């Protein structure tokens, strides 16, 4: 990424050092002239102390960067969404090569930097020091934590407001102090202190704009190639995500042309701060088949660590979701406010088992319920006498909607459901065996009006088409209500396999074949 010119600076850090001396007195209860405490015995503290000494980086600054990146969790060497590793999030992607830089500076292998926490922290310190050297910080300046602000901004490998967001978060941790418990139970402390960061060249580029759609949010736009201008479907859902990375790092990732991802909003764990990156009128790339019909909200953190899901985050996110529900008339239930893992065809697991849906829906003012629209599934299995579960309930709902008395939609395939199924099959000239296989599913799911549909169409009729194609073809066609390229391809495949005219459009012949269960 382009770099700002090196800025040579000199300053006197006496006032800041004096303030830190007072902070030390308050924090330790000892006079500033007392002998220093013995080195920390715990491995994580020891790693921060060693890296700070070796590379001349303030220890608390180093710990604050690590806390902001990972909550001090190395995730056993597993990468973040931006392919970053370890406590210090050393990354290896087209725009951030901090992992490779750390390897060159420390002599450690990339393998160890990814998997060994002490090596990872040492690598993070080396990268920070390299940024400080390139900025021209001398030994005196490096003792002043405020002088490190531009180096911290550069550590993010972001630019403009995203870089400022990153550095501001780190300095907020320094100002407020923190006590963090690492996954192994070790406690890492950073005492609070007065901070007055020297922002230099970051200041002019790092001015935040207000969110154009949500007045209490900030605006840091995603790269134009990571979303689509406009929508092809009506907004009827809110999708809840977890970033698998840090707040500022994720916002920066949306700006990376290589990422091919974005979200409308991202929420910070520590205080619930909201940043918008894609306009609501536009289609962010966050949830595959339902991108065009949803607003995506990312939440800072990792699915395997509940510490990220703070009270401030829950309340801020719920306020945003209430706002969106009111604006777009989205029902406040678990059929319309869903997790990424619950979107049709999803391969992701977020927000994961640590997300408290009951509490969240209480804050939203809605009903916890169960996710899904009760009719959409990635595949449709055989349902027959003795079957039970949500797909039986879907069969009962579809039969009752068409005037075939299947009884209460209780999810149990009993005599009434079998009798209604047989009556429906006879009306469609299907084998009246009372079992719901691919042909009967196809006919049931496509039943209803038969409007002409083509690429660009949207709405409930498109959802019916997509569900029935899923049943007919045996492969998932995302039921997002938007007739895009994927749906057109599925229509062509269906038409070709059924001996119909292949044009990718849905007219009387294609509807007739679907509703006949072909």
Buried (B, 14 or more C-beta within 10 A) or exposed (E): EEEBEEEEBEEEBEEBEEBBEEBBEEBEEEEEEEEEEEEBEBEBBBBBBBBBEEBBBBBBBBBBBBBBBBBBBBBEBEBBBBBBBBBBBBBBBEBBBBBBBBBBBBEBEBEBBBBBBBBBBBBBBBBBBBBBBEBEBEEEBBBBBBBBBBBBBBBBBBBBBBBBBBBBBBBBBBBBBBEBEBBEEBEBEBBBBBBBBBBBBBEEBBEBEEBEBBEEBBBBBBBEEBBBEEBBBBBBBBBBBBBBBBBBBBBBBBBBEBBEBBBBBBBBBBBBBBBBBBBBEBBBBBBBBBBBBBBBBBBBBBBBBBBBBBEBBBEBBBBBBBBBBEEBEBBBBBBBBBBBBBBBBBEBBBBBEBBBBEBBBBBBEBBBBEBBBBBBBBEBEEBBEEBEEEBBBBBBBBBBEBEBEBBEBEBBBBEBBBBBBBBBBEEBEBEBEBBBBBBBBBBBBBBBEBEEBBBEBBBEBBBBBBBBBBBBBEEBBBBBBBBBEBBBEBBBBBBEEBEBEBBBBBBEBBBEBBBBBB
